[in-house]
């Protein structure tokens, strides 16, 4: 009887791996490139770029090839998100090629990035732009919300870090709901100043985020730590945009980063539980 019970369990119950995967997972590719998967939903943030400015990690070549080919686990991507159009986050030519190869994938990007895509497109690419969704929010604009492929997307324009000289950069903080329980937030290169986040307190508090991915400087500034603690309303924070020499950055900020969770090695993952 006991033997029969275990046979039934093996037949009807999902494996531990399957149950584990059902929670969803974030997989780090490099810099601010991350793939999020839960069930059949797969999304990518900032996956294709060419610049590292002699500081940041590039997506490993084998991963980049798998992305382009749609090899598992990068098959059947629902949506690609571009936080902003800087060269260490986005490159028009490979992004256009990806869209050519993956006719079911949607793209969500700033008008700057879309204009760059159009600049390298040919007349044969016109149909691609039916799958390209523009983010066009002015400074201090209210949050934008829409649904794409059954996935709820919320975008807020937060100034790019670096001061007034970057005021015109269309940097977007994206909150994406994979289902009614699981949400991820990607902050691009957001400036961590409290004054940019406090006026949007109702937006942050409206929904709990499962995993937020701010650039590492949110951990190293008092304002950034305040934003994470008091505004973003997330269960967990994993930092991105760490330089390739992550150990040097940790030595520079030994107290601020000693307890910080950071993506530093392409291929590492976090569970969305």
C-alpha positions in Angstrom: 0.0 0.0 0.0 2.8 2.4 0.9 4.6 1.6 -2.4 1.3 2.4 -4.3 1.0 5.7 -2.5 4.5 6.9 -3.6 3.8 5.9 -7.2 0.6 8.1 -7.1 2.7 10.9 -5.7 5.3 10.6 -8.4 2.7 10.5 -11.1 0.4 13.4 -10.0 2.6 15.8 -8.0 5.0 18.1 -9.9 8.6 17.6 -9.3 10.5 19.7 -6.8 12.2 21.5 -9.7 8.8 22.3 -11.4 7.3 23.5 -8.1 10.4 25.6 -7.6 10.2 27.1 -11.0 6.5 28.0 -10.5 7.7 30.8 -8.2 9.4 32.5 -11.1 13.0 33.5 -11.5 15.2 36.5 -12.5 18.3 35.6 -14.5 21.1 38.1 -14.7 22.7 38.6 -18.2 25.0 41.6 -17.5 24.9 45.2 -16.5 21.2 46.0 -16.4 20.1 43.1 -18.6 17.8 40.7 -16.8 15.4 38.0 -17.9 12.3 37.4 -15.8 10.3 34.2 -16.2 7.2 32.9 -14.4 5.3 30.1 -15.9 4.9 30.8 -19.6 5.6 34.5 -19.3 9.1 35.7 -20.2 10.3 39.3 -20.4 13.7 40.9 -20.9 15.1 44.2 -19.7 17.9 46.0 -21.6 19.3 42.8 -23.2 21.1 44.1 -26.3 23.8 46.7 -26.1 27.3 47.2 -27.5 29.0 49.6 -25.1 30.6 48.9 -21.8 32.6 52.2 -21.5 35.6 50.1 -20.2 33.7 49.7 -16.9 30.6 47.5 -17.2 30.0 43.9 -18.2 28.8 43.0 -21.7 26.4 40.1 -22.2 28.5 37.0 -22.8 28.8 36.1 -26.4 27.2 32.7 -26.0 24.3 34.2 -24.2 23.9 36.9 -26.9 23.9 34.2 -29.6 21.3 32.2 -27.7 19.1 35.3 -27.3 19.2 36.0 -31.0 18.6 32.4 -31.9 15.8 32.0 -29.4 17.5 29.0 -27.8 16.2 27.9 -24.4 15.8 29.5 -22.0 15.5 32.6 -24.3 12.7 31.1 -26.4 9.2 32.6 -26.7 10.0 36.0 -25.2 6.8 38.0 -24.7 8.2 41.5 -24.2 11.5 43.3 -24.3 11.8 46.5 -22.3 14.3 49.2 -22.8 14.8 51.5 -19.8 16.6 54.2 -21.8 18.6 54.6 -25.0 22.2 54.8 -23.7 24.8 52.6 -25.3 25.3 50.4 -22.2 21.6 49.5 -22.3 20.5 49.6 -25.9 21.8 49.3 -29.4 19.5 49.8 -32.4 21.0 47.4 -34.9 20.9 44.2 -32.7 17.6 45.1 -31.3 16.1 45.5 -34.7 17.7 42.1 -35.8 16.1 40.5 -32.7 12.7 41.8 -33.6 13.1 40.5 -37.2 13.9 37.0 -35.8 11.2 36.9 -33.2 7.9 38.0 -34.8 5.8 37.4 -31.7 7.8 39.5 -29.3 6.7 43.0 -28.4 9.0 45.9 -27.6 8.4 48.6 -25.1 10.9 51.5 -25.4 11.3 55.3 -25.2 10.7 57.4 -28.3 14.5 58.0 -28.4 15.1 54.3 -28.7 12.4 53.8 -31.3 13.7 56.7 -33.4 17.1 55.0 -33.4 15.5 51.8 -34.5 13.8 53.6 -37.4 17.1 55.0 -38.3 18.6 51.6 -39.1 15.4 50.0 -40.4 14.5 49.3 -44.1 11.1 49.4 -45.8 10.9 45.6 -45.2 10.9 46.3 -41.5 7.7 48.4 -41.4 5.6 45.6 -40.0 7.9 45.3 -37.0 6.8 48.7 -35.7 3.3 47.4 -35.2 4.9 45.5 -32.3 6.8 48.5 -31.0 5.2 50.4 -28.1 6.4 53.9 -27.3 6.9 55.4 -23.9 6.6 59.1 -24.2 6.2 60.8 -20.8 7.3 64.3 -20.0 9.1 65.2 -16.8 6.7 65.1 -13.8 4.1 63.3 -15.9 1.7 60.9 -14.0 2.4 57.2 -14.3 1.4 55.4 -17.5 -0.4 52.1 -17.3 -1.3 49.6 -20.1 -1.7 45.9 -20.8 0.2 44.1 -23.4 0.0 40.3 -24.1 -2.0 40.1 -20.9 0.8 41.6 -18.9 0.2 44.8 -16.9 2.9 47.5 -17.5 3.4 50.7 -15.5 6.0 53.3 -16.4 7.2 56.3 -14.6 9.8 58.8 -16.0 12.5 59.3 -13.3 15.5 61.5 -14.2 18.7 59.7 -15.1 21.4 59.8 -12.5 24.2 62.3 -13.1 22.6 65.7 -12.5 21.0 68.4 -14.7 23.1 67.6 -17.7 21.0 64.4 -18.1 17.6 65.9 -17.6 16.6 65.2 -21.2 17.3 61.5 -21.0 14.1 59.5 -21.1 14.8 57.1 -18.3 11.9 54.9 -17.2 11.1 53.0 -14.0 9.1 50.0 -15.1 6.8 47.9 -12.9 5.6 44.8 -14.6 3.0 42.4 -13.2 3.6 38.9 -14.3 0.3 37.9 -12.6 -1.8 39.2 -9.7 0.8 38.2 -7.1 4.2 38.6 -8.8 5.7 42.0 -9.9 9.1 43.1 -10.8 10.5 46.6 -11.0 13.4 47.8 -13.2 14.7 51.3 -12.5 17.1 51.8 -15.4 19.6 54.5 -14.3 17.3 56.4 -12.1 18.6 59.2 -9.9 18.0 58.1 -6.3 16.9 61.5 -5.0 13.9 61.3 -2.7 12.4 64.4 -4.4 11.7 62.4 -7.5 10.0 59.5 -5.8 8.1 61.1 -3.0 5.5 62.8 -5.2 4.6 59.4 -6.7 4.1 57.8 -3.3 0.5 56.7 -4.2 1.8 54.9 -7.2 4.4 53.0 -5.3 2.1 52.1 -2.5 -0.8 50.9 -4.8 0.9 47.6 -5.5 3.5 45.5 -3.8 6.5 44.6 -5.9 8.1 41.2 -5.5 11.6 42.1 -6.7 12.9 45.6 -7.4 16.2 46.0 -9.3 17.7 49.4 -8.7 21.2 50.4 -9.9 23.8 49.8 -7.2 24.1 53.4 -6.2 20.7 53.2 -4.5 22.6 51.2 -1.8 25.5 53.6 -1.5 23.5 56.8 -1.1 21.3 57.9 1.9 18.6 59.1 -0.5 18.6 55.7 -2.3 18.3 53.8 0.9 15.4 56.0 1.9 13.7 55.5 -1.4 14.0 51.7 -1.1 12.8 51.7 2.5 10.0 54.2 2.4 8.7 54.4 -1.2 9.3 51.5 -3.7 7.3 49.0 -1.6 9.2 45.9 -2.6 9.7 42.6 -0.9 13.3 42.3 -2.0 16.0 44.5 -3.7 18.8 43.2 -6.0 21.2 45.8 -7.3 22.2 46.0 -10.9 24.7 48.1 -13.0 27.6 47.0 -10.9 31.0 47.6 -12.7 32.9 44.6 -13.9 35.3 45.0 -10.9 32.6 44.5 -8.3 35.2 43.9 -5.6 36.6 47.3 -6.1 33.2 48.9 -5.6 32.6 46.8 -2.5 35.9 48.1 -1.1 34.9 51.6 -1.9 31.6 51.3 0.0 32.3 48.6 2.6 29.6 49.6 5.0 26.9 50.4 2.4 27.3 47.2 0.4 28.1 44.7 3.1 24.5 43.5 3.3 23.4 44.5 -0.2 22.2 41.8 -2.6 23.8 42.5 -6.0 23.8 40.9 -9.4 27.5 40.7 -10.4 28.0 37.5 -12.4 26.2 36.7 -15.7 24.0 33.7 -15.3 23.2 34.0 -11.6 19.6 33.9 -10.6 17.1 35.0 -7.9 13.8 33.3 -7.2 10.6 35.3 -7.2 9.2 33.9 -4.1 
